[in-house]
């Protein structure tokens, strides 16, 4: 069988481009491409889904690996987020009445980190100040006074007990 009739010359496989016809010296002169090429339907669907304001609405993005799904979603969410007001910060703190149900605190945007930092500083100061309070002269004097009063009461009770046992 003669296969030569099916051969395609190399010159037909490679397009020839005249660089002078492109209108630029190199690609650094070009504006970066910001649009997604060939995904108009996907972009419309994402725009629709991201514009939904009702709670409980979710998006599901599917497609082959490496096709730019995550990049597209990230870009669109970032663009939408830049145009929207910043949401509140939410911090969860221990609920001492029911530790399995933490309490939530809402702060203006950006203040959650300040709250976290302030709480960490507060806890550090407690770790430093509480032991110092138990070593202070005022505390040690009050503790000694309480100990002396307790010992005096205990001594008095034993005296009364001894007298009761002698009178019987």
Secondary structure, DSSP 8 states (H G I E B T S, - for coil): ---GGG---HHHHS----GGGSS-SSGGGS----S-TT-HHHHHHHHHHHH--STT--------TTSSHHHHHHHHHHHHHHHS----EEEEE--SS-TTS-EEEEESTTHHHHHHHHHHHHHHHHHHHHHHHHHSHHHHHHHHHHHHHHHHHHHHHHHHHHHHHHH-
